[in-house]
Amino acid sequence: MLRAATAAIDAGCREVNVGQLLTVDSSAVATLIAIRRHAMAKGVDLRFSAPPPALAGLVGLYEVGDLLGLPAR
């Protein structure tokens, strides 16, 4: 997922719909942070859209909403 996302960013992707994530755990959150950091290093303001409730919950639990550009729930 990380390789595909960074390649997409390099090709011009500016938004990732995460609404279809089936499994959300700390590894998923860490991967999304890595993706967002890659985008930021390239000067891209990447957005994650349609976060599922489980992701929003973990974002709040880990207090990483600012890193991901997502509101915590």
DRENTOR-639844 format. One line per 2 residues: number of its first residue (from 1); for each residue x, y, z of N, C-alpha, C, CB. Coordinates in Angstrom, 1 decimal. Glycine has a CB too. Layout:
! residues N
NUM) X:Y:Z:X:Y:Z:X:Y:Z:X:Y:Z  ...
//
This chain:
! residues 73
1) 0.8:-1.2:0.0:0.0:0.0:0.0:0.9:1.3:0.0:-0.9:0.0:1.2  1.9:1.2:0.8:2.8:2.4:0.9:3.4:2.7:-0.5:3.9:2.2:1.9
3) 4.0:1.7:-1.1:4.6:1.9:-2.4:3.6:2.4:-3.5:5.2:0.5:-2.9  2.4:1.8:-3.5:1.4:2.3:-4.5:1.0:3.7:-4.2:0.2:1.3:-4.4
5) 0.8:4.0:-2.9:0.4:5.4:-2.6:1.5:6.4:-2.9:0.0:5.5:-1.1  2.7:6.1:-2.6:3.8:7.1:-2.9:4.0:7.3:-4.4:5.1:6.7:-2.2
7) 3.8:6.2:-5.1:3.9:6.3:-6.6:2.7:7.1:-7.1:3.9:4.9:-7.2  1.6:7.0:-6.6:0.4:7.8:-7.0:0.6:9.3:-6.7:-0.9:7.3:-6.3
9) 1.2:9.5:-5.5:1.5:10.9:-5.2:2.5:11.5:-6.1:2.0:11.0:-3.7  3.5:10.8:-6.4:4.5:11.2:-7.4:3.9:11.4:-8.8:5.7:10.2:-7.5
11) 2.8:10.7:-9.1:2.2:10.9:-10.4:1.1:12.0:-10.4:1.6:9.6:-10.8  0.9:12.6:-9.2:-0.1:13.7:-9.2:-1.3:13.5:-8.3:-0.5:14.0:-10.5
13) -1.4:12.4:-7.6:-2.6:12.2:-6.7:-2.5:13.2:-5.6:-2.6:10.8:-6.2  -3.7:13.8:-5.3:-3.8:14.8:-4.2:-4.8:14.4:-3.2:-4.1:16.1:-4.8
15) -5.6:13.3:-3.4:-6.6:12.9:-2.4:-6.7:11.4:-2.5:-8.0:13.5:-2.8  -6.8:10.8:-1.3:-6.9:9.3:-1.2:-8.2:9.1:-0.4:-5.7:8.7:-0.4
17) -9.1:8.3:-1.0:-10.4:7.9:-0.3:-10.0:6.7:0.5:-11.5:7.6:-1.4  -10.1:6.8:1.8:-9.8:5.7:2.7:-11.1:5.0:3.2:-9.0:6.2:3.9
19) -12.2:5.3:2.6:-13.5:4.8:3.1:-13.7:3.3:2.9:-14.6:5.5:2.4  -12.9:2.7:2.0:-13.0:1.3:1.8:-12.1:0.4:2.6:-12.8:1.0:0.3
21) -11.3:1.1:3.5:-10.4:0.3:4.4:-11.2:-0.7:5.2:-9.6:1.2:5.3  -10.9:-2.0:5.1:-11.6:-3.0:5.8:-11.0:-3.3:7.2:-11.6:-4.3:5.0
23) -9.7:-3.2:7.3:-9.0:-3.5:8.5:-8.2:-2.2:8.9:-8.0:-4.6:8.3  -8.5:-1.7:10.1:-7.9:-0.5:10.6:-7.3:-0.8:11.9:-8.9:0.7:10.7
25) -5.9:-0.7:12.0:-5.2:-0.9:13.2:-4.1:0.0:13.3:-4.7:-2.4:13.3  -3.2:-0.1:14.2:-2.1:0.8:14.4:-1.1:0.8:13.2:-1.3:0.5:15.6
27) -1.0:-0.4:12.5:-0.2:-0.5:11.3:-0.8:0.4:10.2:-0.1:-1.9:10.8  -2.1:0.4:10.0:-2.8:1.2:9.0:-2.5:2.7:9.3:-4.3:0.9:9.0
29) -2.7:3.1:10.6:-2.4:4.5:10.9:-1.0:4.8:10.6:-2.8:4.7:12.4  0.0:4.0:11.0:1.4:4.3:10.7:1.6:4.4:9.2:2.3:3.2:11.3
31) 1.0:3.6:8.4:1.2:3.6:7.0:0.6:4.9:6.4:0.5:2.4:6.3  -0.6:5.3:6.9:-1.2:6.6:6.4:-0.3:7.8:6.8:-2.6:6.8:7.0
33) 0.3:7.7:8.0:1.2:8.8:8.4:2.4:8.8:7.5:1.7:8.6:9.9  3.0:7.7:7.1:4.1:7.6:6.2:3.7:8.2:4.8:4.6:6.2:6.1
35) 2.6:7.8:4.4:2.1:8.3:3.1:2.0:9.9:3.1:0.7:7.7:2.7  1.4:10.4:4.2:1.2:11.8:4.3:2.6:12.5:4.4:0.3:12.1:5.5
37) 3.5:11.9:5.1:4.8:12.5:5.2:5.5:12.6:3.9:5.7:11.8:6.3  5.4:11.5:3.1:5.9:11.5:1.7:5.4:12.6:0.9:5.7:10.1:1.0
39) 4.1:12.8:1.0:3.4:13.9:0.3:3.9:15.3:0.7:1.9:13.8:0.4  4.0:15.4:2.0:4.5:16.7:2.5:5.9:17.0:2.1:4.4:16.7:4.1
41) 6.8:16.0:2.1:8.2:16.1:1.6:8.2:16.6:0.1:8.9:14.8:1.8  7.2:16.2:-0.6:7.1:16.6:-2.0:6.4:17.9:-2.2:6.4:15.5:-2.8
43) 5.9:18.5:-1.1:5.2:19.8:-1.2:3.7:19.6:-1.6:5.9:20.6:-2.2  3.2:18.4:-1.4:1.8:18.1:-1.7:1.0:18.1:-0.5:1.7:16.7:-2.4
45) -0.2:18.8:-0.5:-1.1:18.8:0.6:-2.1:17.7:0.3:-1.9:20.2:0.7  -1.7:16.5:0.7:-2.5:15.3:0.5:-3.7:15.2:1.4:-1.7:14.0:0.6
47) -4.9:14.9:0.9:-6.1:14.8:1.8:-6.5:13.3:1.8:-7.2:15.7:1.2  -7.0:12.9:3.0:-7.6:11.6:3.1:-9.1:11.8:3.2:-7.0:10.7:4.3
49) -9.9:11.2:2.4:-11.3:11.5:2.5:-12.1:10.2:2.9:-11.9:11.9:1.1  -13.3:10.4:3.4:-14.2:9.4:3.8:-13.6:8.4:4.8:-14.7:8.6:2.6
51) -13.0:8.9:5.9:-12.4:7.9:6.9:-13.5:7.1:7.5:-11.6:8.7:7.9  -13.3:5.8:7.6:-14.3:5.0:8.3:-14.3:5.3:9.8:-14.0:3.4:8.0
53) -15.3:5.0:10.5:-15.4:5.3:12.0:-14.2:4.6:12.8:-16.7:4.8:12.5  -13.8:3.4:12.4:-12.7:2.8:13.1:-11.4:3.6:13.0:-12.5:1.4:12.6
55) -11.2:4.1:11.8:-10.0:4.9:11.6:-10.1:6.2:12.4:-9.8:5.3:10.1  -11.2:6.9:12.3:-11.4:8.1:13.1:-11.2:7.9:14.6:-12.8:8.7:12.8
57) -11.6:6.7:15.0:-11.5:6.4:16.5:-10.0:6.3:16.8:-12.2:5.1:16.8  -9.2:5.6:16.0:-7.8:5.4:16.3:-7.0:6.7:16.1:-7.2:4.4:15.3
59) -7.4:7.5:15.2:-6.8:8.8:15.0:-7.0:9.6:16.3:-7.4:9.6:13.8  -8.2:9.6:16.9:-8.4:10.3:18.2:-7.6:9.6:19.3:-9.9:10.3:18.5
61) -7.6:8.3:19.4:-6.9:7.6:20.4:-5.4:7.9:20.4:-7.1:6.1:20.3  -4.8:7.9:19.2:-3.4:8.1:19.1:-3.0:9.6:19.0:-2.9:7.4:17.9
63) -4.0:10.4:18.9:-3.8:11.9:18.8:-2.9:12.3:17.6:-3.2:12.4:20.1  -3.3:11.7:16.5:-2.5:12.0:15.2:-3.3:12.7:14.2:-1.9:10.7:14.7
65) -4.4:13.3:14.6:-5.3:14.0:13.6:-4.6:15.0:12.8:-6.5:14.6:14.3  -3.7:15.8:13.5:-3.0:16.9:12.8:-2.0:16.3:11.8:-2.2:17.7:13.9
67) -1.4:15.1:12.1:-0.4:14.5:11.2:-1.1:14.0:9.9:0.3:13.4:11.9  -2.4:13.6:10.1:-3.1:13.0:9.0:-4.1:14.0:8.3:-3.9:11.8:9.5
69) -4.2:15.1:9.0:-5.2:16.1:8.4:-6.6:15.6:8.6:-4.9:16.4:7.0  -6.9:14.8:9.6:-8.2:14.3:9.9:-8.7:14.7:11.2:-8.2:12.8:9.8
71) -10.0:15.0:11.4:-10.5:15.3:12.7:-10.5:14.1:13.5:-11.9:16.0:12.6  -10.3:14.2:14.8:-10.4:13.1:15.7:-11.9:13.0:16.1:-9.5:13.2:17.0
73) -12.3:11.8:16.4:-13.7:11.6:16.9:-13.7:11.0:18.3:-14.5:10.6:16.0
//
